């Protein structure tokens, strides 16, 4: 979306204001937003999460598995992974996809896993709910097996032990499900 004022640059500031039940929206570039007096409250404020992420990312190898220098960049905003390691912030939402393979290690260190599953929803009762639950468990079992093999290959033995325990738990649940049928 282009700036509503200058109609030249990309809009990066989106403002929505509701006064007397009337909604007004503005999409402005950074320069036009500053001219109108809008600025980010996070400008010039230290961002400790960025420092933590950039510190963790700087310890990752700067080369690919083939030994070539990693020049991964976001196709939308052009941010390189090296730029991310310096500033600790992404340039846009597409950066997550562009750097996914590099971020998995960081996410595993922070969260203990590289995939967020959220909380388990309350399962539907009856046979259909049990079938859906079994399908989810089988997919989870397959995913855990792949992650376990990767962890063993990468010699991440603590991670492998965690995955082994989770895998045993899933297999136990599947065995109980099959006994119920």
N, C-alpha and C positions, 0 to 999 in steps of 0.2 A: 504494500500500500504506500502510495506517495504522500508526502506532506501536504496537508490542506492549505497551508499558507504559501509556501514557495513553489509547490507543485513540481519540484525538481528532485529532491533527495528522498530517500527511503524514510518513512515514519518510524521512529523508535520510541516515542512517547505517546501513550494512548490515555486520554483523560476522559472520564465520564462524570458528568455532574447532573444531579437531579434537583431542580428548584421548583417548588409548587407543582409537583407531579409532572414536570416537563423535563425530559431527558435531552441533554446536549452532550455530544461526543466530539472529541478533537483527536486527530492523528497528526502529530507534528514530528519534524526532524529535530535533532538535538539543538541545532542553531536557532530555529524558530521558537522552540520551547524555551530556550534561555532568554530570547528577546521578550517573550511574554512573562518571564519571571518564574518559570517552572524549572526545577532542578531536582535531581535524585537526592533523597535524604541520605543515601549511602555514599555520595561523593565525598572524598577526603576522610572517610571513616575507615579505620582499620577493619579488615574482614578476616578474623582468625581462621575461619573454615578454609578460606582460600589459601592461607599460609600453610595450613595442615595438609591440604590436598597437594599443593605444589611441592611441599617438602617430601611427601610420599612419592609423588610422580617423578621427582628428580632422581630417585634411587633406582628407577626402572632402567633397563638397558636402552640405549639410544639407537640400537640397531635391531633389524628384523632377525628372524630365526636364520635367514640365509646369510647374515653378516652385513647386509647393505644398510646404509644409514636410513633410519625411519623418517620418511618425509610425508607421513600421513597428514592430510589437511581436510578440513570440512569443505564439502563441495558448495555449501550455501554461503558461508561467511568468510571462508579462506583461512580460518584460524588453524595453525599447526599445533601438533601435540607439544612441541617444544615451547611454543607461546603459552599454551595452557599451563605447562609446568612452571613457567615464570610468574604468571599472574594468578593462577589458581581459579580462574573463572572461564566459563565457556562463552563463545560469541553468540550462539543461537541454540535453539532446541535440537537442530540436526547434528550438533557436535557430539551428542550422546551416542548416536548411531555411528558416526565416523570414527570415534575413538573407543568404541565398545570393547574391542579386543584388548586394548591397553588398560581399560578401566576395571576389567574383571578382577585383576590382581589387587587393585586398591580396594575395591568393594569387599573382596574376601577378607582383607586385613581389617577393615572397619567393622563389617557386619557379620563376618564368619561365613558368608555365602555371597555369591555373585548374582543371585537371582532372587528377587523379592516375590514371595507368594502371597503375602498378606495373611490375615487371619483366616482360618478355615471356617467357611460358612456352615450354618446349621444344615445338615443333610436332610433331604426330603425323606419322609417315612415311606415304607412299603418297598416292593421289589424294584421299582424304577429308581428310587433313591439309592438303593444298594448297588444296582448295576452301574449307575453314574459314579458312585464312590469307588467301585472296583476299577472302572476305567481310569479314573484319576490316579488311583494308587499304582496301577500298572505303568502308566506314563511316568509317574514319579520314580518308580523303581528303575525304569530304563534310564532316566536322566541321572539318577544317583549312580548307577553302574558306570555310565560314561565319565562322570565327574571323578569317581573313585579311580578308574584306570588312569585318568589324566593326572590326578594327584600322586599316584604311585610312580608314574613316569617322570613327573617333575620332582620326585623325592620329597614331597610335602607330606610326611608321614603322620603328623598330628591331624592334618586335614583329612587324610585318608582314614584314620581311625574314627573321626567324627562321622564321615560318610558311611563307613562300614556299619556303625551303630544305627544310623538312620535307616540304612538299607535293611538291616535285620528287623527293625520295627515295622517297616512297610511289608516285608515278607510275612511277618507274623500276622499283620492285619489281613493280608490277602488269604492266608491259610484259614483264618477264622471265618472270612467271608465265604470261602469255598465249603467249609464245614456246615455253615448255616443253610446253604443252598440245598 
